[in-house]
Amino acid sequence: MASLASSLPALLKNARRAQRFPGLCRALSGQRLGSRSHRTAVAEPPRRFGRVGEPGAGTRPGGCRGFGGSPGGPDTTGWMWKVYNDAKKQTEDLIPAISSNFINPDTIFANNEMSLRDIEIYGFDYDYTLAFYSSHLHTLIFDIAREILISEHRYPEALREYEYIPNFAVRGLHYDVQKALLMKIDAFHYIQLGTVYRGLHPVPDQEVVAMYDGNHVPLEIMSDFYGKSHGHTMKQYMDIFSLPEMTLLSCVNDFFMKHNIDYEPVHLYRDVKKAIGEVHVKGIMYRAVEANIEKYICYGEHSQAVLKKLSENGKKMFLITNSPFDFVDRGMNYIVGKDWRDLFDVVIVQADKPGFFNDRRKPFRRVTDSGALLWDRIHRLEKGQIYKQGNLYEFLRLTGWRGSKVLYFGDHIYSDLADLTLKHGWRTGAIIPELRKEIKFMSTQEYVHMMTWLQALTGLIDRMQVYRDAASQAVVKEWIQEMETMRSQTKDIFNTQFGSLFRTYHNPTYFSRRLSRFADIYMASISCLLNYDLQHTFFPRRTPLQHESAFWPEQRPGHSPTPTPTPTRS
């Protein structure tokens, strides 16, 4: 794709070259690709001083018409369609090469340069980091929270008609508490039109623009640093566990609107949030998972092999999780084995992250194997023992594990990673299970074909918009309509309602912005570590800034020139 983008200026330059000599304009005719046909009596484009799109470009020698407000007509438009056809053919020619260069979903991607040779201590969250859950868990959370709304908050019993919708929401969405709208926002605080939902139905773009006086969301009504909503404004859902909450909110909103029931959106938001919280706090979810662990926990992510590899290489390891000990113990026995505690130097449960990273007041408390809490003061954190709560500052004092020799993995960009990288200089690794699914979609012929042509077409629009006569602008308008159609189609490939977790059309999502800031590396699962030795250095791809030129051929992560060795997994 990069080669196509870089070749477009040359394509345009070659098409204009004949105009350096007066009188070389000649008529061209023929059939374009697709349903459109070439205009007759097409003239080669007249020469301009400066590159297309540069300030001052646009002067045409010889008094040729069709540019800068003069009535150009078929001269310029015919040439524009020829360039369009040439670019489209070149795109088709590039497809086989691009299709053979797919990304390996087991790749570890780098936002910041980091070498594993410098890492002495590895830390882990538990949920969605060491333990991965089946889709049954989200259905369970949805069903229990729905029943809590009905039985404890007196919501209509007819809500039982709604079932969990697995592919409705994606992580990283924002919810406007006052307006009861679920939406996707990009890195620049702009709402992606077409992804705003009230209940289970999209809100028309015109209505969204009217409500927000455009599609920009001011900073003061965005969620706070941790994605939480204060003052009932915007709430961002960054946790994988939040997918059932977003779906339940949308279903209840849908029910109220369908039955013309007047309701207060703030009360609904609070009630759903409380119901979801009770599923965790009251231990309902934990007991259900422990009772049928094979149904809810996936054993295919090779967490055991990763932990044993690190242990055999003399690395220290610790676990900091918000989950209770009995739940973690049952899961780790299933995933790793009954000796799992021997692999960790420190185990902390019910840590209350992100408060664990900021609140200095909570001391550690030792937990016995039977779950009893001891009252003795903690002077050191011992291997084989289980500790509850505490805080990071006491953890650092007792262990001495500071700075960039520590690498911590978690799935929650805010609660797990933000404070560690910003305040304490730890290295951070984000676990993004959605990566595998998105990379699979990006590897389809449909996506490759559409995205390659979309980038080429966007480049053509960028360069041709300088032709200001009515006929040329009509062509550009037609191309823009095609571009917008393809943008919508590429969104639907990932998720019909909200599109990709990582992009809002051409811009990164708000989620992507946080991911790139708070995670040194990111990957689909912890098992990706098995593909690298512990001396490996991860280099971020040097993507040219908008004002920079690309000096070297692009080599994307996951496209190693030599085959990746098959890891040995114990």
N, C-alpha and C positions, 0 to 999 in steps of 0.2 A: 504493500500500500504506500510505503514511503517512496518507493521508486516511481510509482505512478504520479504522486504529488509533485515530485521533483522534475518529472519529465513534461508536465503540462506547460510550464513556461516555454520550454523548447518547442513544443508542439505549436504553441501560439506564435512563437518567433518565426518558425519555418513557414507558417501559413501567411505571415505578413511580408516575408522577405522579398517577394516579387515586386512589392510596391516601392522598392527603392529606385526603381526605374520608371519614369513616366511612360504612360501608354501601355503598360503591361496588363491592365485590368481586362479580363475576358470573362465571358459567360460560362457558367458551369451548370450542369443539370444532372439529375440522377435521383435515386430512391434512397431515402434515409432508413435507418433501422426503425422498426416499430411501425405504428400506424400513420405517422406523419410523413409527408413527402417533401423533397427539396423544392424550394421556390425556384422558379425559372429565372434566367438572366441573372445568375449570381455572380457578383464581382468579387475578386480577391480583396481582402481588407486593405485600406489605405495605410500607408506608413504613419506612425506616430512617433514623436520625440519622447523618450523616456519609456519606462516599463509601464505596462498596463496597471493602473491603480496608483501610480506614483503621482505626487503633487506636480502639477505642471505638464503632465502628459496630456495629449489630446490635440496638439497642433498638427494639422494635416497639410502637406504640401500639395500644390496643384489645384487647390480649391475643390477637392473631392467632397462629396456630400455624405450625410448619414452619421454625423457625430457632433456632439456638443450643442445640441439644440437645433441643428439644421435638419431639414427633412431628408434623412438618409434613405429610408425605405429598403428596397430589396438588395441594394449593394451590400450593406452591412449585415442584414439579417440572413442572407444566403450564406455568407461566410461564417456567421455564428453557428448556423446549423451544420455546416461542414465540419467545423471544429468539434462540435458536439458529437457528430458521427465518428470522427477519428478518435476522440477520447473514449467513446463507448466501445469501439473495436479494440482499442488498446487495453481497456479494462478486461474485456473478454479474454484477451491473450494472456493477461496476468493471472487469471483465476487458477489455472493448474499449478503454477509455482506457489501461490499463496496457500492453496489447499493442501499442499504437501508439507507445509511448515506449521502444523498445528502445535499448540501449547500442551505440554505435559501437565496434567492436573495434579501430579505429585510434586511439582516444583515449589520451592520456597522463594517467594518474591521479596525483594529488598526495597524499602523506602530510604534506608540509610545504610552506609557501608558498615559492615560488622563482621568480625572474624570469630569463629567458634574457638579458635586457639586461645583467645583472651577470656573465655568464659570458664569459670571454676565452679560456679554454683547455679543450679537450675531450679526454678520454682514453677509451680503449677497451680492453677485453679482446678476444680474437680468437674463441675457440670459443663458439658460441651467442650471440655478440654481433654481430660482423661476419660471421662464417660460420655458416650454419645447415645442419644435416645432415638427410639423409633417414632414414627408419626403417631402412634397410638397414644403417646404421652400428651400431645397437644389436644387430642380429642378428649382425653381424660380431664385435663385442666378446664377445658371449655365446658364440659358437661357438669362438673362439680360446681364451678362458679355460676353457671346458669341456674342450678338448683338452689344455690345460696341466695341469689337474687329473688327467686320466687318464694322460698320458704322464710327467709329472714328479712327481706326488704319489701315484701308484698308486691312484687312485680307480677304481671298477668301470667297465669298458668299456660296461656296459649304460646308463650315463648318456647315451650318444649317442642314446638314444631320446627324450630331452627336447629340445625346440626352444624357441627364444625366444618368449615370450608377450607381444606388444606392449602389450596393455591390462591387464596383470595389476597392476602397481604404479604408484604415483604418487610424485612427488618429495615430500620432506619427512617421510617415514615414519621411525619409530624401530625399531631392531632390538635386542631383548634378547639379548645374546651368550650369557649363561648358559642361558637358557630356550629359545633358538632360536625366538623369536617376533617376527614382523613386525607392526607396529601403527601406528595413527594416534593422536596425542596432541594435546590442545587447548592453548590458551594458558595454562591454569591447571594444567597437568600431569595432566589427567585423560585416561585412556584412553577412546577412543570405543568402547563395546561394540558388537560386531558387525563390527569391523574388525581383529580380532586373528587372525593366521594362523600356523599351524604347518605348514610346507611349503606345499602348495597348497590347504589346507582350513581353514575357519574354526574357531576354538576356541569352544566354548559359553561364553556369558556367565558361567554359574555357575562354570565352571572358572577363568576369568580372575579373577573376584572372589576365589576361594579362593586363587589363587596370589599375588595382590598384596594380600590382606587388604583388598579394596575395589577401586576402579579408579583410585586416585591413585598417581602415581609420585613418590617423594620426590626432592628436588633432588640429594641426594648420589649417586644412581645415574643421573642424567641425564647426557647427553654434555656435554663441556666447551664453552667459548665458540665453538669452531670446528666443533662437531658431531662431534668425534672421541671415541672411546671409550677411556678410561683405566681400568685395573683391571677390564677385561672386564665392563662394565655395559651402558649403552645407547649405541648409535651412531645418530646422525641422518644420513640421506642427503639432502643438499641439492643435489647436483650432478645435472644432467641425465644426465651420463655414468654416474651410479650406478644408473640403471634396469636395465641388464643385470646388475649385481652383485646387486641385490635379487632379481631373477628367478632367477639362478643359485643363490643361497643357498636359495631356496624350493624349487627343483627337486631339489637334492641332499638337502635335508631330507626332501622327499616320498619320494625313492627309498629312503632309509634306513628310514623308518617303514613304507613299503609292504612292505619285505622283512624287517622285524623285525631290523634290524642295529643293534647297540648301538654308539653313537659318542659322542665328546666334542664338544659344540656349540662350545666355544671353539676347538678345533683346526680344525673346519670353517670357522668364521668367519675365522680367520687364513689358512687355505689359499685360500679364495675371494678374500679381499682381496689376497693376494699374487699370485694368478693374474691378477686384473683389473689389478693394478699392472704386471705384466710385459707385458701387452698394450700399455701406453703406454710404459713405460721402455725396453723392448727395441726400440721403434720398429715393432713388427709392424703396429699399426693405421695409423701414419703412412704406411708403405710401401704398404699396401693402398689407402688413400684416394688417394695420389698416382698410383697405377697406374690408377685408374678414377675420376677426380675427378667426372665427370659423374654417376656413379651415387650418390655419397655427399654431394656438396655441392649444396644448393638455391640456384639463382641468382635466386629471386624476391623477395628481401627488400630490394632497392634500396639496399644499403649504399653502392654507388658514388655514387648521387645524393645521399645524405646527406653523404658526405665532400666531394664537390665543392661542395655548397651552403655548408658551413662554410668551406671554403677560399676561395670567392669572396667571402665576407663578412669575410675577414681574420682568421679564428679560427686559433689555434695548435692543433695536434693531436699526440697521442702515442699509442703502442700499447705496452701492457705485457701480455705473455702468457706462460703456462707452456710453450707449445708450441715446438718447435725451429724454426730459421729456414727450413730447406728446406721443411718442411711448410707454414709460414705463407706463404712466398713463392709456392709452387705454388698455394695456395688464393687468395691475393690477386690473383695474375695472372689467375686464372679469374673472380673476382668483380668486381674493379675495373679490371684492366688492368696492363700491364707497367710503367706509370709510377706505380704505387701508392705507391712510397716517396717520390715528390715531394710527396705530400699530407701527410706526417707530418714533424713537426719532430724527433721522437725515436722510435726503435723499439727496444724491449727484448724479447728472447726468452728462453726458459728462465729466467724470473724467480724461479721457486720461491715463488709466492704460496701461503699468506699469510706465509711467512717473509720475503719481500721487504719487507713493511711493518714488520717488527719487528727483524730481525737486522742490526745495524749493521756486522758484520764482513766481509761479502762485498762486494768491490769490483767495479766494472764491468769487463768485458773486451770488447774490440772483436772482431767476427767479420768475416772477409773474405767476399766473394761466393762463394768456393769452400768456405767453411765452416771455414777455418783460424782458430785463436785466436791473437791477438797478445798480447805480454807487456808492452806499453808502458803507463805510468800514464795514466789518463784525467783530463784537466784540464777538459774541456768535452764536452758531448754535442752532436754535430754532426748537422745535417740530412743525410740520405742515407746515414748510417752505421748499422750494426747493432751492438747491444750485448747482451751476455749477462749474466745474474744481476744483481749490484749490490744496492742496497737503497734504500728510499724516502728515507732521511735524506740520502744522498749525492745522490740525484735532486733533492731540494728545494734543496740547497746549490748544485748546478750550474745549475739552471734558474731558481730564485727563484719557482717557481710554487707559491704557497701560498694556503691559505684558500679562501673561498667564491667566488673567481673561477674555480676549477677544478671541472669536472663530469666525473665518471668513470662509465662504463657497464660493467656486467658482469652475468653471469647467476647467479653464486654469491654468495648473501647474506653468507656468512661470509668466504670467501677473497678476494672482490673488493671488498666494500663496508664491512664492519664497522669495520676499523681506520681507514679513510679518514675516515669521518664522526665516529667517537668520539675519535680522537687528533689528527687533523690538520685538521678543519673543512672538508674538501672536500665539495662537493655530490655526491650519488650518484644514479645511475639504474639500476634493476634491469630486466633484460630477462627477461620471463616468457612464453616462447612458448605455454605452456598457456592463457594468457588467451583467445586466440581461440577455442579449443575450448570453454572454459567459458562464455564469453559467448554462443556459439552455442546451447549447451544452455539457458542462461537465457532465450533468446529464443523458445523453443518454447511453444506453447499449453499443453502438458502441464505444464511447469514453472511458468508464470505462474499457471495456474489452481490448481495444488496449493499453491504457496507463498503466494498471496494468502489462500486459505482457511485454511492452516495458521497464518498470523499472526493471523487473526481468531479462530480456534478457541482458540489459546493465550491470547488476551486474554480470551475468555469463561471459560476455566478459571481464569485468574488472579482474576477477579472473583467467580465463583460458588462458589469453594472455601470461602467463609466460611459457607455454609449447611451446618450440621453434622448435620442429621437424616439418618437412614439412607437415606431415599428420595432426598434431594438428593445425598448423597454417591455413591449408585449411578449417578446421572446423570453426575456429574463423572467418575467412574471410567470410564464408557463413552466420554466425550469424550477422556479421557487415552489410552485404548486406540486411538481413532481418530487422535489426534495422533502417537502412537508409530509407527503403521503408515505415516502420511504421511511422517514423518521418514525412515524406512527407504526409502520409495519415492523421495524426493527425492535421497537419497544414491546410489541405484542409477542415477539419470539420468546422473550424472557418471562414476562408475566402480563397477561392481558390488561389488568387493571393499572399496574404501577411500573411495569418494565423492569430494568436491571437494578440490582442493589447498588451498583457502582456509577451509573451514568444517568443523567437527565438529557437525553439527546446527545449533544456534543460536550456538555459540561460535566465535570464530576458531580456526584451527589454530595449533599451535606455529610452523609455517612463517609464517603470516600475522603473528604477533606479531613475529617477527624482521624480516620484510619491512617492516612499518610503522615499526620502530625504526631500521633501517639504510639505508633508501632514501628519499630525498626525493621521488622520482617513480618510477613503474614503468609498463611498457608491454609489449605483445606482441612488438614488434621495433623495431629502431633506425629502421626506415622510418617509424614514427609521427611522427618529427620533421619529416617533410616536410609535415605538415598544419598546422604552426605557423610564424609568422615568428619571427625571433630577438630580438624585443622582448617576446614573450609572457610573461605572468606566470601561473604555475600556482597555483591556490588549492585547498587541501583543502576537502572538503565539511564544513561545520560540522554534525556529527551531535550532537544533544542528549545530554548525559550523562544518566544514569538519574534524577538529581534535577532536571533542567532541563525546561522546557517548550519546545516548538517554536514559535518566534515568526513564522517566515517559511515560505512554501511551499517545499518541497524542490525544488532543481534539481540533478539528478545530473550528474556529468561525462559527456560523451558525448551530452548532450541539449541541444544549443545551440538557442536560440530562432530563430536564423537558419541557413540552410543552410551547411554547411562547404564552402568552395571546394575544387574539385578541384586538387590540387597539380600543378605542372609538374615532371615528373621527366625528367632528362636521362640 
